[in-house]
Amino acid sequence: MFFNKLFQKRAERTLSTQLAYEMIVAQARHPSFYLAANVEDSVDGRFDMLVVHVYLLIHRMNADESERTAAFSQGVFDHLFEDMDRSLREMGVGDLSVGKKIKKMAQVFYGRVKAYDDGLKSYAKTPDELEEALRRNIYADQNESGEAAKLAAYMYSSSEHLGRIDTESLLKGELSFPEPETCWR
């Protein structure tokens, strides 16, 4: 009986984290990021937008500091890297190289989480730190002209938006993000 409950709870959590991850993927693929905000439409650019959205959800869930939200965040994180593993294999990356590439992607993720955390904390006073983090991480090889400011405003608005969604809804995978264009200044 105990094992049935254990596996049932895990299946429910997996379904809700899968649903949340699918919502993140859909938002990360929003054409505005690639057309109006000039994010490079490439494997790296799409990964960057997934990282932004996974970060935003995890940042929101961390505000509750509960075991349930931590497990949910871990589930979404796991979906991201399972998806990256699958995508790399589909692109023909050899089995021996996939692990190294995933490890590098995880390092990139954690580095960006730190930069985005610091930038989001200070955004209301000054958007400079978040804009610089985005400029450095997403527009590294481009001469961007204001796109980092657009993405910073979007991240701040999205963080506020997610903060207004109750935790129980989020734990069911019921999340949404604002339309990017409505956030840009």
C-alpha positions, 0 to 999 in steps of 0.5 A, a space after each residue: 500500500 505504501 509503495 502505491 502511494 509513493 508512486 502515485 505521488 511521483 506520477 502526479 508530480 511528474 505530470 504537473 512538472 511536465 505540463 509546466 515545462 511544456 508551458 515554458 517551452 511554448 513561451 520560450 519559443 514565442 516569435 517576439 523573442 527572436 524577431 523583436 528582441 533579436 535573440 539568435 534563433 539557434 540552438 544556443 539562443 533557444 537554450 538561453 530562452 529556456 533557461 530564462 523561463 525555467 529560472 523565472 519559475 524556479 525563482 518564484 517557487 523558491 519564494 515559498 521555501 517548502 519541500 513541495 515547491 523545491 521538489 517541483 522546481 527540481 522536477 522542472 529542472 530535470 525535464 529541461 536537462 532530459 529535453 536537452 539530452 534528447 535534443 543533443 542525441 537527435 542532432 547526432 551528438 555521440 553518446 560519449 559527448 552528450 554527458 560532457 555537453 550536458 555538464 557544460 549546459 548545467 554550469 551555464 544554467 547555474 551561472 546564469 541563475 546567479 547573475 539573473 538573481 542578482 539582477 532581478 533583486 536590484 531591478 526595481 531600483 536600477 535595471 542595469 545589472 539585469 540588463 548587463 547579465 542578459 547582454 553578456 549571456 544572450 547577446 555576447 557576440 552581437 551589438 545589441 541596441 536595447 534588446 537587453 533592456 526589453 528582455 530585462 523588463 520582460 523578466 521583471 514583469 514575468 517575475 511579478 506575474 508569476 508572483 501573483 499566481 497562487 502556489 497550488 495552481 503552479 504546483 498543478 502546472 497551471 502557469 502563464 507568462 505575459 505577452 513579451 511585447 506588453 512588458 517592453 519599455 
